[in-house]
Amino acid sequence: MIAFRRKPFAHQLAALEFTAARQEFALLMEQGTGKSFVLMNDAARRWSRGELSGVFILAPNGVHTNWCLRELPQDMPEGVPWRAAPFFSDANKAERAAMEALFEPSSEKPLRFLTMNWEALITDKGFAAAEKFCTLMRDKGRGLMIAGDESQRVKSPSSQRFKALKRLRPLSKARAILSGTPITNAPFDAFSQFGFLDPEILETTSFTAFKAEYAQLMPGRHGLMRHLDQRWLPALQKKYSHIQNPQERSNAIERELARRRPQIVMKDEATGRPLWRNLGRLEALIAPHSFRVLKKDCLDLSEKIYTQRYFRLTRKQLDAYNLLQDELRLQLFDDTLAPLARIASITKLSQVVSGYFIVPGTDEVQRIMPPEDNPRLAALLDELEDADGQVIIWARFRAELEDIAHALLAEEIPFVQYHGGITARGRSEAIDSFQGGAARVFLGQQAAGGTGITLTAASAVIYYSNTWSLEDRLQSEDRAHRIGQKGAVRYIDLLAQGTIDEKIVDALRGKINLASIVTGDARRAAALLGFS
């Protein structure tokens, strides 16, 4: 029996009861409900029973550090000796010493934790460190658990992350995935995550068969498929010209065409929604291995309050925006243009409404107006003046962060920063400073700081700008709306009236409703952006 360091919530005790007899499990617990508490106490229990020596945890960058600095010291049960180290490819002396300590023998036989970010796993240095740790725990210890925190990061079975994870899997005795948003794109997201836990769960190891089971796929007779067939046909006719019998030659060509045709999910003509099927069967397959928790069912948290703050572009901004918008309208219907070029143009629209653009062919930031004349920045400062208490500000682009930081300095508002330009130690200090009340504003990028950290000191969250990612939005919202939050949290979107800002927020709302990211052809993209 382990001695909890703090009293668990009822749902956490239920989760621990669920994991007790399982060697693979999914903690599908919404952000802020304490899934890390469950994992480390489950691991401690396995250690106390002589079943486990080490845990290898994969997490988003920065979150893997948070496990070692905050989660483990705060919640590891009393009486369980443990060691932990985060992996850094450019580790300093102290970080190297912590890593080396993981591999040193000890009479205490402590429970050992190696944490690593998902990106490091696919580097030669990172994988070598992971393999060394996992092999040692298997060969000289009592067993290894591999846990994927925010496991939705491993979606595609063809991704390097999944391939690396698959190579490590045989070294583990137990496996866990942790995510409050395991499926943000499509049912296909389940394949790699549950396939890592146990390939038998989904009753197939073929991604092709899995997609065919849970989606209505475009038939070979569809116009798009016939168009693709016609592109491939001349080469295939030449390839199989040595077959004399016409029927045999035709059959050979058809078989190869069938292999080449992509698996495209059909969409409802009226709504544009993907056509899934057999989702009840998929739910039945994963349910026995999953513990699901929603905040609304287990926590006494106030509902989120959403508001929008609109502002108007300056004349100079509007002229630049309209010019870019006209160019994009033409690009969307230009079949010769690569998709990345269209995406670049859409990104430029977002930059212009924030008052700047990147000079083509360079990394130079060209501001359309001085920051003090930027209407988005003015709207932000107005919101800060009205806001009570501490505030989180999320921004998408580095140039935006720079403008905001200069404005906060000018207004003498205490703030900390959390983004890719801040060291791991600096990020940790930023969290402590904000949570401790020394900083009124926490300024960060959703992609860097939107997962795995607790910012419950905030009473308001301002989205200076949004990404197109549903995961970024959901995760970043829940940094403030989680265990420890005592009051209601306001979420404020700053939106340039009549611009792509509104389209992004509309798309995010649509993704939340559909639990999928809408991807389609140029005409659907044009409709989404209001160009049809």
C-alpha positions in Angstrom: 0.0 0.0 0.0 1.5 3.4 -1.0 1.1 6.5 1.1 -0.2 9.4 -1.0 1.5 12.7 -0.7 -1.8 14.5 -1.0 -5.4 13.3 -0.9 -6.6 12.1 -4.3 -9.8 13.1 -5.9 -12.4 10.4 -6.2 -11.9 10.1 -9.9 -8.2 9.7 -9.4 -8.8 6.8 -7.0 -11.1 5.3 -9.5 -8.4 5.6 -12.2 -5.9 3.9 -10.0 -8.3 1.1 -9.4 -8.8 0.8 -13.1 -5.0 0.6 -13.9 -4.2 -1.8 -11.0 -4.4 -5.1 -13.0 -3.6 -3.8 -16.5 -0.3 -3.9 -18.3 -1.5 -1.4 -20.9 -4.0 1.4 -20.3 -5.2 4.8 -21.7 -5.8 7.6 -19.3 -8.1 9.7 -21.4 -8.5 12.4 -18.8 -9.2 16.0 -19.8 -6.5 18.6 -19.2 -6.4 19.6 -15.5 -8.0 16.5 -14.0 -4.7 15.1 -12.7 -3.7 12.2 -15.0 0.0 12.7 -14.2 -0.8 12.0 -10.5 -2.5 8.8 -11.5 0.5 7.6 -13.6 3.2 8.3 -11.1 1.2 6.7 -8.2 0.4 3.7 -10.4 4.1 3.4 -11.2 5.0 3.7 -7.4 2.5 0.9 -6.7 4.1 -1.3 -9.3 7.5 -0.6 -7.8 6.3 -1.4 -4.3 5.1 -4.8 -5.6 8.4 -5.5 -7.2 7.1 -5.2 -10.7 8.8 -2.1 -12.0 12.2 -0.4 -11.9 11.8 2.5 -14.3 9.5 4.7 -16.3 10.3 6.3 -19.7 8.0 9.2 -20.2 7.6 11.0 -23.6 6.0 14.4 -23.5 5.8 17.7 -25.4 9.0 19.9 -25.2 9.1 21.7 -21.9 6.5 19.4 -20.4 9.1 16.6 -20.1 11.1 19.0 -17.8 8.0 19.9 -15.8 7.6 16.2 -14.9 11.0 16.2 -13.2 10.8 19.6 -11.6 7.2 19.7 -10.4 5.0 16.7 -11.0 7.3 14.1 -9.4 8.4 16.1 -6.4 4.8 17.2 -5.7 3.1 13.9 -6.0 5.4 10.9 -5.7 4.2 8.8 -2.7 6.1 9.1 0.5 8.5 6.2 1.2 9.2 5.5 -2.4 12.8 6.4 -3.3 13.1 7.8 -6.8 15.4 9.4 -9.3 14.5 11.4 -12.4 16.2 13.2 -15.2 15.0 15.1 -18.3 16.9 14.5 -21.5 18.6 17.4 -23.2 20.7 17.0 -26.3 22.8 20.1 -25.1 22.8 19.2 -21.4 24.9 21.3 -19.0 27.0 19.8 -16.3 24.2 19.4 -13.7 21.8 17.9 -16.3 24.5 15.4 -17.4 25.0 14.4 -13.8 21.3 13.8 -13.3 21.3 11.6 -16.4 24.3 9.6 -15.3 22.7 9.1 -11.8 19.9 7.2 -13.5 22.3 4.5 -14.6 24.2 4.2 -11.3 23.5 1.2 -9.0 21.9 1.9 -5.6 21.1 -0.3 -2.7 17.7 1.5 -2.4 16.7 0.3 -5.9 14.9 3.6 -6.5 12.2 4.0 -9.1 13.8 5.7 -12.0 12.2 8.2 -14.5 13.7 9.3 -17.8 11.6 12.0 -19.5 12.1 13.1 -23.1 10.4 15.4 -25.5 8.8 13.8 -28.6 11.1 15.6 -31.0 14.2 14.3 -29.2 13.0 10.7 -29.6 13.6 10.8 -33.4 17.2 12.1 -33.1 20.1 9.7 -33.0 21.3 11.0 -29.7 17.8 11.0 -28.1 16.9 7.5 -29.3 20.3 6.1 -28.1 19.6 7.5 -24.6 16.1 6.1 -24.6 17.2 2.7 -25.8 20.0 2.6 -23.2 17.6 3.4 -20.3 14.9 1.1 -21.5 17.3 -1.8 -22.0 18.9 -1.3 -18.6 15.5 -1.3 -16.9 14.5 -4.5 -18.7 17.8 -6.4 -18.2 19.0 -5.3 -14.8 15.8 -4.1 -13.2 12.3 -5.5 -12.5 10.7 -4.1 -15.5 10.0 -0.9 -17.6 6.9 1.2 -18.2 6.8 3.4 -21.3 4.2 6.3 -21.1 3.2 8.7 -23.8 2.0 12.0 -22.4 -0.2 13.9 -24.8 -0.2 10.8 -26.9 -2.2 12.5 -29.7 1.3 13.7 -30.9 1.7 10.1 -32.3 -1.1 10.0 -34.9 0.4 8.6 -38.1 1.8 5.0 -38.2 4.2 6.3 -40.8 5.6 9.0 -38.6 9.2 8.8 -37.3 7.8 9.1 -33.7 5.7 6.1 -34.0 8.4 4.0 -35.7 10.9 4.9 -32.9 8.2 4.1 -30.2 7.5 0.8 -31.9 11.2 -0.1 -31.7 11.2 0.5 -28.0 7.9 -1.2 -27.2 9.4 -4.8 -26.9 11.6 -3.5 -24.0 8.6 -2.6 -21.9 6.6 -4.6 -19.4 3.8 -2.0 -19.1 2.6 0.8 -21.4 0.4 3.8 -21.0 -1.0 6.7 -23.0 -2.2 9.9 -21.5 -4.4 12.5 -23.3 -7.4 14.6 -22.8 -7.8 15.0 -26.5 -6.8 11.7 -28.1 -8.8 12.2 -31.2 -8.7 15.7 -32.7 -8.5 14.9 -36.4 -10.4 11.7 -37.1 -11.0 8.2 -35.8 -7.7 7.3 -37.6 -5.9 9.0 -34.7 -6.7 6.0 -32.5 -4.7 3.6 -34.6 -1.1 4.5 -33.5 -1.9 5.3 -29.9 -3.8 2.0 -29.2 -1.5 0.1 -31.5 1.4 1.1 -29.3 -0.4 -0.1 -26.2 -1.2 -3.5 -27.7 -1.6 -4.3 -31.4 -4.4 -6.7 -30.6 -6.7 -4.0 -29.2 -7.9 -2.8 -32.6 -7.9 -6.4 -34.1 -5.8 -5.3 -37.0 -2.2 -4.1 -37.5 -3.0 -2.8 -41.0 -3.7 0.9 -41.2 -5.2 0.4 -44.6 -7.7 -2.1 -43.3 -8.4 0.2 -40.3 -9.3 3.1 -42.5 -11.5 1.0 -44.6 -13.3 -0.2 -41.5 -14.1 3.2 -40.0 -14.6 5.5 -43.0 -16.7 5.6 -46.1 -13.9 5.7 -48.7 -14.1 7.2 -52.2 -14.9 4.3 -54.6 -12.8 3.6 -57.7 -15.5 4.7 -60.0 -15.5 8.2 -58.5 -14.5 11.0 -60.9 -11.3 11.9 -59.0 -10.2 8.3 -58.9 -10.9 7.9 -62.7 -8.8 11.0 -63.2 -5.9 9.5 -61.3 -6.3 6.2 -63.2 -5.9 8.1 -66.5 -2.7 9.7 -65.3 -1.2 6.4 -64.4 -2.6 4.3 -67.2 -0.1 5.0 -70.0 2.9 4.0 -67.8 1.0 0.9 -66.7 0.1 -0.1 -70.2 3.8 0.1 -71.1 4.8 -1.8 -68.0 2.5 -4.7 -68.7 2.8 -4.7 -72.5 4.7 -8.0 -72.4 1.5 -9.8 -71.4 0.0 -11.2 -74.6 -3.5 -12.1 -73.3 -5.6 -8.8 -73.3 -7.7 -9.9 -70.4 -4.7 -10.9 -68.3 -3.0 -7.6 -69.2 -6.2 -5.7 -68.2 -6.5 -7.5 -64.9 -2.8 -6.8 -64.0 -3.3 -3.1 -64.8 -6.5 -3.0 -62.7 -4.8 -4.7 -59.7 -2.0 -2.1 -59.7 -4.4 0.8 -60.1 -6.3 -0.5 -57.1 -3.1 -0.6 -55.1 -2.2 3.0 -56.1 -5.5 4.6 -55.5 -5.3 6.7 -52.3 -7.8 6.1 -49.4 -9.8 9.3 -49.5 -12.7 9.8 -47.0 -16.0 10.7 -48.6 -17.8 13.8 -47.4 -21.4 14.6 -47.0 -22.4 16.8 -49.9 -24.7 19.0 -47.8 -22.5 19.6 -44.8 -19.0 18.8 -46.0 -18.5 16.5 -43.0 -16.4 13.4 -43.3 -18.4 10.2 -43.5 -17.3 7.9 -40.7 -18.8 4.5 -39.9 -18.7 1.7 -37.4 -17.6 4.2 -34.7 -19.6 2.2 -32.1 -17.5 -0.8 -32.8 -14.3 1.3 -32.4 -15.5 2.7 -29.1 -16.3 -0.9 -27.9 -12.7 -2.0 -28.8 -10.9 0.8 -26.9 -13.3 1.2 -24.0 -12.0 -1.8 -21.9 -8.5 -0.3 -22.0 -9.5 3.4 -21.4 -10.4 5.5 -18.4 -12.2 8.6 -19.5 -12.6 11.7 -17.3 -14.3 15.0 -18.2 -13.8 18.0 -16.0 -17.5 18.8 -15.9 -18.2 15.4 -14.4 -15.6 15.4 -11.6 -14.4 18.9 -10.7 -16.1 21.9 -9.2 -14.8 24.3 -11.8 -16.7 27.2 -13.1 -17.7 27.2 -16.7 -15.4 28.9 -19.2 -16.6 32.4 -20.3 -15.9 33.3 -23.9 -15.8 36.9 -25.2 -14.6 38.6 -28.4 -12.9 42.0 -28.6 -13.0 43.4 -32.2 -10.8 46.1 -33.6 -10.5 47.7 -37.1 -7.4 47.6 -39.3 -5.7 50.9 -40.2 -6.1 52.1 -43.8 -2.5 51.0 -44.6 -3.2 47.5 -43.1 -6.5 47.2 -45.0 -4.8 48.0 -48.3 -2.2 45.4 -47.8 -4.7 42.9 -46.6 -7.0 43.4 -49.6 -4.1 43.0 -52.0 -3.0 39.7 -50.4 -6.6 38.5 -50.2 -7.0 39.0 -54.0 -3.8 37.1 -54.7 -4.9 34.3 -52.5 -8.3 34.1 -54.1 -6.5 33.4 -57.4 -4.0 31.0 -55.9 -6.7 28.8 -54.4 -8.0 27.9 -57.9 -4.6 27.6 -59.5 -4.0 23.8 -59.8 -0.4 24.4 -60.7 0.4 26.0 -57.4 1.8 23.9 -54.5 -0.4 23.7 -51.4 2.5 25.2 -49.3 2.4 28.3 -51.4 -1.3 28.7 -50.6 -0.6 28.1 -46.9 2.2 30.8 -47.0 -0.3 33.3 -48.4 -2.8 32.5 -45.7 -0.1 33.0 -43.1 0.8 36.4 -44.5 -2.9 37.5 -44.1 -2.6 36.7 -40.4 0.7 38.6 -40.1 -0.8 41.7 -41.8 -3.7 41.9 -39.3 -1.1 41.9 -36.6 0.7 44.9 -38.2 3.7 43.4 -40.0 4.9 41.0 -42.7 8.0 39.0 -43.5 10.0 40.4 -46.4 9.9 37.8 -49.2 13.1 35.7 -49.4 14.3 36.9 -45.9 13.6 36.6 -42.2 13.3 40.4 -41.9 10.2 41.7 -40.1 8.7 44.7 -41.8 6.2 46.5 -39.6 3.3 48.3 -41.4 3.0 50.9 -38.6 4.9 51.7 -35.4 3.8 49.3 -32.6 2.3 52.3 -30.7 -0.2 52.7 -33.6 -1.0 49.0 -33.9 -4.8 48.6 -33.3 -4.4 45.0 -32.1 -1.8 46.0 -29.5 -4.1 48.9 -28.4 -7.0 46.4 -28.0 -4.7 44.2 -25.9 -3.7 47.1 -23.6 -7.4 48.1 -23.2 -8.2 44.5 -22.1 -5.4 44.5 -19.6 -6.5 47.7 -18.1 -10.0 46.3 -17.6 -8.9 42.8 -16.4 -8.8 41.9 -12.7 -6.0 39.8 -11.4 -3.4 37.9 -13.4 -3.6 37.3 -17.2 -2.3 34.8 -19.7 -1.6 36.2 -23.2 -1.1 33.7 -26.0 0.3 34.8 -29.4 1.1 32.9 -32.6 4.1 34.7 -34.0 7.5 35.7 -32.6 7.2 39.3 -33.9 3.9 39.6 -32.0 5.6 38.5 -28.8 8.3 41.1 -29.3 5.7 43.9 -29.7 3.7 42.8 -26.7 6.8 42.5 -24.5 7.9 46.1 -25.5 4.4 47.4 -24.7 4.3 45.6 -21.3 7.7 47.1 -20.4 6.5 50.6 -21.5 3.4 50.2 -19.3 5.5 48.9 -16.4 3.4 45.7 -16.2 5.4 42.8 -14.6 5.5 39.8 -17.0 7.3 36.6 -17.8 7.7 34.9 -21.2 7.4 31.2 -22.2 8.2 30.4 -25.8 10.8 28.7 -28.0 13.3 31.5 -27.4 13.4 30.9 -23.6 15.6 28.3 -22.1 14.1 25.3 -20.2 15.3 26.8 -16.9 13.9 30.2 -17.9 10.5 28.6 -18.6 10.5 26.9 -15.3 11.2 30.1 -13.5 8.5 31.9 -15.5 5.9 29.4 -14.2 7.0 29.9 -10.6 7.0 33.6 -10.9 3.5 33.8 -12.4 2.0 31.2 -10.0 3.7 32.9 -7.1 2.2 36.3 -8.0 5.4 38.1 -8.9 4.3 38.6 -12.5 0.9 39.9 -13.5 1.1 38.6 -17.2 2.3 35.3 -18.6 3.2 35.8 -22.2 3.6 32.7 -24.4 3.1 30.8 -27.6 0.4 28.2 -27.6 2.6 25.6 -29.4 5.4 26.0 -26.8 3.4 26.6 -23.6 0.0 25.1 -24.3 0.5 21.7 -22.8 1.5 20.2 -19.5 1.9 23.3 -17.3 -0.4 24.7 -14.6 -1.3 28.4 -14.7 -4.2 28.5 -12.3 -3.2 32.0 -11.0 -4.8 33.5 -14.1 -8.4 34.8 -14.1 -8.3 35.7 -17.8 -6.7 34.3 -20.9 -6.3 36.6 -23.9 -5.7 35.2 -27.4 -3.7 37.9 -29.1 -3.8 35.6 -32.2 -4.8 32.0 -32.8 -3.2 29.1 -34.7 -5.4 26.8 -36.9 -4.7 23.9 -34.5 -7.6 22.6 -32.4 -5.1 20.9 -30.1 -3.2 24.2 -29.5 -6.5 25.9 -28.6 -7.9 23.2 -26.3 -4.6 22.6 -24.5 -3.8 26.3 -24.0 -7.2 27.0 -22.6 -6.8 24.4 -20.0 -3.6 25.7 -18.5 -5.8 28.0 -16.4 -9.0 25.8 -16.2 -7.8 22.8 -14.1 -7.3 21.6 -10.6 -6.4 24.5 -8.3 -8.6 27.1 -10.2 -10.9 28.8 -7.7 -12.9 31.1 -9.9 -14.3 31.5 -13.4 -11.9 32.1 -16.3 -12.6 34.5 -19.1 -11.3 33.7 -22.6 -10.9 36.8 -24.8 -10.2 36.6 -28.6 -8.8 39.7 -30.2 -10.3 39.8 -33.7 -9.7 42.1 -36.6 -13.2 42.8 -37.9 -14.0 41.2 -41.3 -10.6 39.4 -41.6 -9.0 36.0 -41.4 -9.1 36.3 -37.6 -12.8 35.5 -37.6 -12.3 32.6 -40.1 -9.8 31.0 -37.8 -12.0 31.2 -34.7 -15.0 29.9 -36.8 -12.9 27.0 -38.0 -11.8 26.2 -34.4 -15.4 26.2 -33.3 -16.3 23.9 -36.2 -13.5 21.5 -35.3 -14.7 21.4 -31.7 -18.2 20.6 -32.8 -17.1 18.0 -35.4 -14.1 16.6 -33.4 -12.2 16.8 -36.7 -10.1 19.1 -38.7 -11.8 20.0 -42.0 -9.4 19.5 -44.9 -10.6 19.6 -48.5 -10.0 20.8 -52.0 -9.4 24.4 -53.1 -13.1 25.2 -53.4 -13.8 24.0 -49.8 -10.8 26.1 -48.6 -12.1 29.1 -50.6 -15.5 28.6 -49.0 -13.9 28.4 -45.5 -12.1 31.7 -46.1 -15.1 33.4 -47.6 -13.9 33.6 -51.1 -16.6 31.5 -52.8 
